[in-house]
Amino acid sequence: MAPSTPHKVLLLGAGKVGRLVTHLLSESGDYAVTAVDRDEASARSAIHAHDGRQLPATSAQAADISDSGALNALLSGQDYVISCAPFHLTLPVARAAREQGVHYLDPTEDVATTKAVIELADGADQAFMPQCGLAPGFITIVANDVASKFDTLDSVKMRVGALPVYPHNWLKYNLTWSTEGLINEYIQACEAVVDGELVKVPALEHIERLNVDGLEYEAFNTSGGLGTLADTWRGKVRQLNYKSVRYPGHRDQIALLLHDLKFEEDVQGLKTVLERSLPHTYQDVVLIFVTVSGEMNGRYAQRSYVKKIYGDADSAQKWGAIQITTAAGLCGVLDLHADGTLKQKGFVRQEDVPFKAFIENRFGKAYA
């Protein structure tokens, strides 16, 4: 049932994902969205359809959200804020949301930032819902659901790839989401559970091969994809880990850039190189692969969840798969909070989101 008045949502960062979030929420009829970006053209683009019409119940504003005064003014009177801004701006937005009493969501994979957001949520009268999206986000929701079928857990393996359908360069990769976020997950240490203990493992390591639908992929450690599961399940599972999926050879090329050519010391330089050299594509696919093993009805058993979601490259809007899955994660969780399915204040973990409710949600059904 639609609310008598639309929920007011402040969308910060009108890039690839923010633009689709604005479209989804606006077209639902239940949300009034203000899209904000440093670049006025980007903010205005986010509230317009491909034919030039302005989306219902939307407005656009150019602002520098690193300015705390401007940020607090933007948040005043809002019900929700979704931060799709670069991850280094996430924490200031969360602090301002706490001050203004606004419910908070983000799709960040940055572990340190999320831990700080969790601390902010302690004792708050509003909800803090970080790490919504794909990974972390939906991968956590589905892994928790598959694992819930077991009496005891042995191992949980979570694998996600955001890939071009037609790779055609040495990296076998195209830029489909935040370049800063991509580099960050290739550099930062990764959480995992090993022999029941929460540990840190290096990014790009523990490479493995897997085959899905006749195609070969590689997977290796990257940071942030586990969300809060490692902390939630330590002592309850023997092995738990998350790896990003790529086409074979990608990891070695990235290791060359980061380690041998020392771009890990020049992240901005690597960002410039990648954005100059790798074209964007809407012909992309998201691969989700979860395998859980453990005791079930007195037997050692294994269950898996595998899904491929393709971009909508032939539509007028040309939404990519990574846009669709990330935006659906954010909007689905927001919607479940707005209808009372999720707890209304404090820290809301992705593993607290019921899989069935999410997959049947009007936004979450993008994963179905």
C-alpha positions in Angstrom: 0.0 0.0 0.0 1.4 3.4 -1.0 2.1 5.9 1.8 -0.3 8.8 2.1 2.7 11.1 1.3 5.8 9.9 -0.5 8.9 9.2 1.6 11.5 11.8 1.0 14.8 10.4 -0.2 18.1 12.2 -0.7 20.3 10.5 -3.3 24.0 11.6 -3.1 26.1 10.8 -6.1 24.2 10.8 -9.4 26.5 8.4 -11.3 25.8 5.0 -12.9 24.0 3.5 -9.9 22.6 6.7 -8.4 20.8 7.5 -11.7 19.0 4.1 -11.7 18.1 4.4 -8.0 16.5 7.7 -8.8 14.5 6.2 -11.7 13.3 3.1 -9.7 12.2 5.0 -6.6 10.5 7.8 -8.6 8.6 5.5 -10.9 7.3 3.5 -7.9 5.2 6.5 -6.9 6.0 6.1 -3.2 9.2 8.1 -3.0 10.2 11.8 -3.7 13.8 11.9 -4.7 16.3 14.7 -4.6 19.4 13.8 -6.7 22.6 15.6 -5.7 25.9 15.6 -7.4 28.9 18.0 -7.6 28.2 18.2 -11.3 24.9 19.9 -12.0 24.5 18.2 -15.4 24.9 14.7 -13.8 22.3 15.6 -11.1 19.8 16.9 -13.7 20.4 13.9 -16.0 19.5 11.6 -13.1 16.0 13.0 -12.9 15.2 12.8 -16.6 14.2 9.9 -18.7 15.9 9.2 -22.1 13.1 11.1 -23.9 13.8 14.2 -21.8 10.8 14.1 -19.6 11.4 14.8 -15.9 10.6 11.9 -13.6 7.7 12.4 -11.2 8.4 13.7 -7.7 12.1 14.4 -8.4 14.4 17.4 -8.1 18.1 17.9 -8.8 20.7 20.0 -7.0 24.4 20.6 -7.4 26.4 20.6 -4.1 29.7 19.7 -2.6 28.8 17.2 0.1 32.3 17.4 1.5 31.1 20.8 2.9 29.4 19.7 6.2 27.2 22.8 6.3 25.8 22.1 2.8 25.4 18.4 3.7 23.4 19.1 6.8 21.2 21.5 4.9 20.5 18.9 2.3 19.6 16.3 4.9 17.2 18.5 6.8 13.6 17.2 6.4 14.5 14.0 4.6 13.4 10.5 5.6 16.2 8.6 3.9 19.6 9.3 2.5 21.4 7.0 0.1 25.1 7.6 -0.4 26.3 6.6 -3.8 29.1 9.0 -3.5 32.8 7.8 -3.5 33.5 5.6 -0.4 35.8 8.2 1.2 32.7 10.5 1.6 30.5 7.8 3.2 31.4 8.4 6.8 30.7 12.1 6.8 27.3 11.4 5.2 26.6 8.8 7.9 27.6 11.3 10.7 25.3 14.0 9.3 22.5 11.4 8.9 22.8 10.7 12.7 22.7 14.3 13.5 19.7 15.0 11.4 17.8 11.8 12.3 17.7 10.5 8.8 17.7 6.8 7.9 21.0 5.9 6.1 21.9 3.5 3.3 25.0 2.9 1.1 26.5 0.3 -1.2 30.1 0.6 0.0 32.5 -2.3 0.1 35.0 -0.4 2.3 35.4 -2.4 5.5 36.9 0.4 7.7 34.2 2.8 6.7 31.4 0.3 7.5 32.8 -0.5 10.9 32.7 3.2 11.7 29.1 3.4 10.4 28.2 0.5 12.7 29.6 2.4 15.7 27.5 5.4 14.7 24.4 3.2 14.6 24.8 2.3 18.3 21.9 3.8 20.2 20.6 5.7 17.1 16.9 6.4 16.7 17.1 5.8 13.0 18.3 2.9 10.9 21.8 2.5 9.4 21.9 0.1 6.5 25.4 0.1 5.0 26.6 -2.4 2.4 23.4 -2.7 0.4 23.8 -3.6 -3.3 25.3 -6.7 -4.9 28.5 -7.6 -3.0 28.2 -6.8 -0.2 24.5 -6.8 -0.2 22.5 -9.5 -2.1 25.4 -12.0 -1.9 25.1 -11.8 1.9 21.3 -12.2 1.8 21.4 -15.3 -0.4 24.4 -16.9 1.4 22.5 -16.5 4.8 19.4 -18.1 3.2 21.3 -21.1 1.8 23.2 -21.6 5.0 20.0 -21.4 7.1 19.0 -24.8 5.7 21.9 -26.6 7.4 22.0 -27.9 11.0 25.7 -27.1 11.2 28.0 -25.3 8.8 31.4 -26.4 7.5 32.2 -24.0 4.6 30.6 -21.0 2.9 32.1 -19.8 -0.4 30.8 -16.6 -1.9 31.8 -15.6 -5.5 30.6 -12.6 -7.5 31.7 -11.3 -10.9 30.7 -8.1 -12.7 32.0 -8.9 -16.2 31.7 -7.8 -19.8 29.9 -10.3 -22.0 32.4 -9.7 -24.8 35.8 -9.1 -23.3 38.3 -7.6 -25.8 41.4 -6.4 -24.1 44.3 -7.8 -22.1 42.6 -7.2 -18.8 39.4 -8.9 -20.2 37.5 -6.3 -18.3 35.4 -3.1 -18.8 34.6 -0.4 -16.3 31.0 -0.9 -15.3 31.0 0.7 -11.8 33.1 2.9 -9.5 36.8 2.8 -10.5 37.8 3.9 -7.0 35.8 1.1 -5.4 37.3 -1.4 -7.8 40.9 -0.4 -7.0 40.1 -0.3 -3.3 38.9 -3.9 -3.2 42.1 -5.0 -5.1 44.3 -3.4 -2.5 42.7 -3.7 1.0 43.2 -6.7 3.2 40.2 -9.1 3.1 38.3 -10.6 6.0 37.7 -14.4 6.1 37.0 -17.1 8.6 39.7 -19.8 8.7 39.3 -22.8 11.1 36.5 -20.8 12.9 38.6 -17.7 13.5 38.2 -14.3 11.9 41.4 -13.4 10.0 42.7 -11.0 7.4 44.0 -12.4 4.1 45.7 -10.5 1.2 43.8 -9.3 -1.8 44.5 -10.9 -5.2 45.6 -14.2 -3.5 44.2 -17.7 -3.2 43.3 -17.8 -6.9 41.1 -20.6 -8.0 39.3 -21.7 -11.3 35.7 -22.4 -11.7 33.4 -23.4 -14.6 29.8 -22.1 -15.0 27.7 -23.0 -18.1 30.8 -24.1 -20.0 32.7 -20.9 -19.4 35.9 -20.9 -17.4 36.6 -18.2 -14.8 39.1 -17.4 -12.1 38.3 -16.1 -8.6 40.6 -14.5 -6.0 40.4 -12.6 -2.7 39.0 -9.1 -2.8 38.0 -6.8 0.0 34.6 -6.0 1.4 32.3 -8.6 -0.3 31.6 -10.5 2.9 29.9 -7.6 4.6 29.5 -8.4 8.3 29.1 -12.1 7.8 32.7 -12.9 8.9 32.1 -11.3 12.2 28.6 -12.8 12.5 29.6 -16.3 11.7 33.1 -16.7 13.3 33.0 -19.7 15.6 29.9 -21.0 13.7 31.6 -22.0 10.4 35.0 -23.6 9.7 35.7 -21.7 6.5 34.0 -18.6 5.1 35.4 -16.5 2.2 34.5 -14.1 -0.6 36.3 -13.9 -4.0 35.7 -11.8 -7.1 35.2 -13.6 -10.4 37.0 -12.6 -13.5 38.1 -14.1 -16.8 41.4 -16.1 -16.6 44.4 -13.9 -16.7 42.9 -10.7 -15.2 44.4 -11.2 -11.8 47.9 -11.4 -13.1 47.6 -8.2 -15.1 46.2 -6.4 -12.0 49.1 -7.7 -9.9 51.5 -6.4 -12.5 50.0 -3.0 -12.3 49.6 -2.8 -8.6 52.8 -4.5 -7.3 55.4 -4.6 -10.1 54.6 -1.2 -11.5 53.8 0.1 -8.0 50.4 1.7 -8.8 49.3 0.6 -5.3 51.3 3.7 -4.2 49.6 5.8 -6.9 45.9 5.0 -6.8 44.9 8.2 -8.6 47.4 7.4 -11.3 45.9 3.9 -11.8 42.4 5.4 -11.8 43.5 7.7 -14.6 45.0 4.9 -16.6 42.0 2.6 -16.2 39.4 5.2 -17.1 41.5 6.4 -20.1 42.0 2.9 -21.4 39.0 0.7 -20.5 35.7 1.5 -22.3 32.4 1.4 -20.5 29.9 -1.2 -21.6 26.2 -1.9 -21.0 26.7 -5.4 -22.4 27.7 -6.9 -19.1 26.8 -9.8 -16.9 26.7 -10.3 -13.1 27.6 -13.8 -12.0 26.5 -14.9 -8.4 27.8 -18.2 -7.1 27.3 -19.4 -3.5 28.3 -22.9 -2.3 27.6 -24.0 1.3 28.5 -27.4 2.9 27.8 -28.8 6.3 25.5 -31.2 8.2 21.9 -31.5 7.0 19.6 -34.1 8.4 22.5 -36.2 9.7 24.4 -36.2 6.4 27.3 -34.1 5.1 25.7 -32.1 2.2 26.3 -29.3 -0.2 23.9 -26.7 -1.6 24.6 -24.1 -4.2 23.0 -21.0 -5.6 24.0 -19.8 -9.1 22.6 -16.9 -11.0 23.5 -14.8 -14.0 21.9 -11.4 -14.6 22.5 -9.5 -17.8 22.5 -5.8 -18.6 19.6 -4.2 -20.5 21.8 -2.9 -23.4 18.9 -2.9 -25.9 16.6 -0.8 -23.9 16.3 3.0 -24.3 17.9 3.6 -20.9 20.7 1.0 -21.4 21.0 -0.1 -17.8 24.0 -2.3 -17.1 23.9 -5.5 -15.0 26.0 -4.0 -12.3 23.7 -0.9 -12.2 20.6 -3.1 -12.1 21.8 -5.4 -9.3 23.3 -2.6 -7.1 20.3 -0.3 -7.5 17.9 -3.2 -6.8 19.8 -4.0 -3.6 19.6 -0.5 -2.4 16.0 0.1 -3.3 14.8 -3.3 -2.1 16.3 -2.9 1.3 15.0 0.7 1.6 11.5 -0.5 0.6 11.6 -3.4 3.1 12.5 -0.9 5.8 9.8 1.6 4.8 7.1 -1.1 4.9 8.2 -2.3 8.4 9.7 -5.6 7.4 13.2 -4.6 8.8 13.9 -3.3 12.2 13.4 0.5 12.3 16.5 1.8 14.1 20.1 0.9 14.8 22.4 -1.1 12.7 20.6 -3.4 10.1 22.8 -6.2 8.8 22.3 -7.5 5.3 22.0 -11.0 6.9 18.9 -9.6 8.7 17.1 -9.1 5.4 14.8 -12.1 4.7 15.6 -13.6 1.3 12.0 -14.4 0.4 10.8 -10.9 1.3 13.6 -9.4 -0.7 13.2 -11.6 -3.8 9.5 -10.9 -3.9 9.9 -7.2 -3.4 9.1 -5.0 -6.4 12.8 -3.9 -6.6 14.5 -7.1 -5.4 12.7 -9.1 -8.1 15.4 -8.0 -10.4 17.4 -10.9 -8.9 14.5 -13.4 -9.6 
